[in-house]
Amino acid sequence: MAPPAVIATDLVKVYGAGDAAVTALHGVSVSFETGAFTAIMGPSGSGKSTLMHCMAGLDTVTRGSVRIGDTEITGLSDKQLTMLRRDRIGFIFQAFNLLPTLTAEENIRLPLEIAGRLVDEALFQRVVETVGLRDRLSHKPTELSGGQQQRVAVARALVSRPQVIFADEPTGNLDSRSGAEVLAFLRTSVRELEQTIVMVTHDPVAASYADRVVFLRDGRLVFEMRQPTPDSVLDALKRLEA
Ligand SMILES: Nc1ncnc2c1ncn2[C@@H]1O[C@H](COP(=O)(O)OP(=O)(O)OP(=O)(O)O)[C@@H](O)[C@H]1O
């Protein structure tokens, strides 16, 4: 079996100092399997975004270790982190973050072009097919529905073949039908492209597309579940919030 794509060990994150200090993560240890789709859930304020930002090199940690593949990222300089994010991590956010003046195809190709890397044309075609964008490639974001825009963002993350994609509430701005489509494409990309995906979500239905759900409460990892269903996730959340 391949080693985990991401390993966080004893992660502590304290925001602020003195009386104003808030400990958002109290020593979280968790690993994310390569080629698996994992959801991170928990009540509001439980530390989901903090955990994701620390693992993606978007925020510094107070203590502990984060490994992306075989790279320990906690000691890296800002420049090294920028390169790591550019070359090895894919991001999908709630706001689609597409450039409005570029077409769907140009948006998908842009990060690789900025990185000076060649686009793998076979993979590009496969990704476009997988996310069902073939007939929308020449459209600008304003000419696409929200669901289609998010599919462009998914394709953009997939074509660079990142070691891991971090998705932060990727369906938060979508109606349930478009959300279901985007989640199905994420699922397919895990199955067919062996992509590793870690997704923060509030939505038990979204989490049910994952292979595994890890639950945070008050900055601690308290529970995890495999083969989740919307009902089993909802039950677990209710117990956590009780
Ligand atoms: N920049 C910051 N400065 C101070 N405290 C912060 C900062 N960011 C987050 N926190 C605090 O850290 C804790 C965890 O926040 P975080 O955003 O990670 O939770 P979350 O589970 O993602 O919440 P939500 O579901 O509401 O988005 C909260 O108590 C929050 O108020």
The ligand as an SDF file (V2000), in Angstrom:
LIG
                    3D

 31 33  0  0  0  0  0  0  0  0999 V2000
   -7.0970   34.1750   12.7220 N   0  0  0  0  0  0  0  0  0  0  0  0
   -7.6310   33.7740   13.8830 C   0  0  0  0  0  0  0  0  0  0  0  0
   -7.3910   34.4520   15.0260 N   0  0  0  0  0  0  0  0  0  0  0  0
   -7.9210   34.0530   16.2070 C   0  0  0  0  0  0  0  0  0  0  0  0
   -8.7090   32.9720   16.3490 N   0  0  0  0  0  0  0  0  0  0  0  0
   -8.9840   32.2720   15.2520 C   0  0  0  0  0  0  0  0  0  0  0  0
   -8.4780   32.6250   13.9590 C   0  0  0  0  0  0  0  0  0  0  0  0
   -8.9370   31.7190   13.0590 N   0  0  0  0  0  0  0  0  0  0  0  0
   -9.6970   30.8470   13.7510 C   0  0  0  0  0  0  0  0  0  0  0  0
   -9.7250   31.1640   15.0580 N   0  0  0  0  0  0  0  0  0  0  0  0
  -10.4230   30.4310   16.1420 C   0  0  0  0  0  0  0  0  0  0  0  0
   -9.9750   29.0910   16.1100 O   0  0  0  0  0  0  0  0  0  0  0  0
  -11.0590   28.1790   16.3320 C   0  0  0  0  0  0  0  0  0  0  0  0
  -11.1850   27.2130   15.1690 C   0  0  0  0  0  0  0  0  0  0  0  0
  -11.5970   27.9520   14.0090 O   0  0  0  0  0  0  0  0  0  0  0  0
  -11.7840   27.2760   12.5760 P   0  0  0  0  0  0  0  0  0  0  0  0
  -12.1300   28.3650   11.6200 O   0  0  0  0  0  0  0  0  0  0  0  0
  -10.6390   26.4130   12.2720 O   0  0  0  0  0  0  0  0  0  0  0  0
  -13.0670   26.3520   12.8540 O   0  0  0  0  0  0  0  0  0  0  0  0
  -14.0310   25.6130   11.8110 P   0  0  0  0  0  0  0  0  0  0  0  0
  -14.3110   24.2800   12.3820 O   0  0  0  0  0  0  0  0  0  0  0  0
  -13.4350   25.6750   10.4420 O   0  0  0  0  0  0  0  0  0  0  0  0
  -15.3160   26.5350   11.9010 O   0  0  0  0  0  0  0  0  0  0  0  0
  -16.4900   26.8160   10.8350 P   0  0  0  0  0  0  0  0  0  0  0  0
  -17.1870   25.5080   10.6450 O   0  0  0  0  0  0  0  0  0  0  0  0
  -17.3720   27.7950   11.5580 O   0  0  0  0  0  0  0  0  0  0  0  0
  -15.8680   27.3720    9.6020 O   0  0  0  0  0  0  0  0  0  0  0  0
  -12.2860   29.0450   16.5780 C   0  0  0  0  0  0  0  0  0  0  0  0
  -12.4390   29.2100   17.9710 O   0  0  0  0  0  0  0  0  0  0  0  0
  -11.9200   30.3590   15.9200 C   0  0  0  0  0  0  0  0  0  0  0  0
  -12.5900   31.4400   16.5250 O   0  0  0  0  0  0  0  0  0  0  0  0
  1  2  1  0
  2  3  1  0
  2  7  2  0
  3  4  2  0
  4  5  1  0
  5  6  2  0
  6  7  1  0
  6 10  1  0
  7  8  1  0
  8  9  2  0
  9 10  1  0
 10 11  1  0
 11 12  1  0
 11 30  1  0
 12 13  1  0
 13 14  1  0
 13 28  1  0
 14 15  1  0
 15 16  1  0
 16 17  2  0
 16 18  1  0
 16 19  1  0
 19 20  1  0
 20 21  2  0
 20 22  1  0
 20 23  1  0
 23 24  1  0
 24 25  2  0
 24 26  1  0
 24 27  1  0
 28 29  1  0
 28 30  1  0
 30 31  1  0
M  END
$$$$
